[in-house]
């Protein structure tokens, strides 16, 4: 026995928290915060900030995609764990004859 205890509720809570953060980040729209170039007063400043936001958007998109994969994986793993735990509990509670 490894001594590791699994709390399914904590795993589900972690997946849910990741999904909440992803939803929140998707509503921010980093690619939309630049605004019109006239508000900067300097074209170089506008171009630099526009490029920064464009790059940040690409990175954030990849990060959110990976977060979705992680949350989905946690949920699948806990479903598999609970299924296996149920099978093991049933086997222990009603042992079959060994031949």
N, C-alpha and C positions, 0 to 999 in steps of 0.2 A: 504494500500500500504506500502511495506517495505522500500521504498526509495533506494533500491539496484538497480543499473543500470548494465545491462549486455552488454558488448561490444563483440559481436561474433568474431570480427577480433582479439581481444586480446586473447581470448580463443584458437582460431586456432593457433595464433602465439606461445602461451605457449606450446601447443601440439607439434608443429613443432620444437621448441627449445629443448624439451625433446627428441624427436626422433633424432635430430642432435647429441646431446650429447651421446645418446646410440650408434649410429653408430660410432662415434669417439672412444668411449671407447672399442667397440668390436674389433677395429683394433689394439689396443695396445697389446693385448695378454699377460696379466700379467704372465700367466703360461709359457711364452717363454723367459722371461727376465733373468732367472737364468744363463744360459750359462754353459759351461763345468766346471767341478769341478777343473780342473788344473789351471784355472785362479785365483783361490782364495788363493792358497798357504796354506790353512788350511782347513782340512776336516770338522772340527766342524763349522767353519764359513760358509762353503758351505752348510752343512746340515741345519743349522739354517735359512739361507736365502731361501733355497729351500722350507723348511716347511712354512716360512712366505709367500712366493709367492703362494704356494698351497692353504693356508687358505685364503689369499686375493682374489685369483681367485674365490673360492667358494662364498665368500661374495659379490664380485663384480657381479658375475653371478646372484645371487638372487636380488641384487639391480637393475640391468638392466632389469630383468624380471618384477619387480614391476614398474619400470619406463615405460615400454611398456604398462602395464595394465593401468597406470595412463593416458598416452597419448591417448590410445584408448578410455578410459572412457570420457575424455574431448571432444573428437571429437563426440562421440555418444551423449553426453549431449547437445552439441551445436546444433547438427542436430535436436534433439528432441525439444529444445528450439525454434529454428527457425520455425519448423513445427507448434508448438503450437502458436507461435506469429503470424504466417500467418493465422491460423484458427481464432484466436481472432480478428485480424484486419479485416478479411472478415466478421465476425459476426457483428462487430461494423459498418462497412461501409454499410451493407445491412441488417438491422435488420428485423427479421420476426415478424409477428403479434403474440401477446401473447393472448392465449385463456383462 
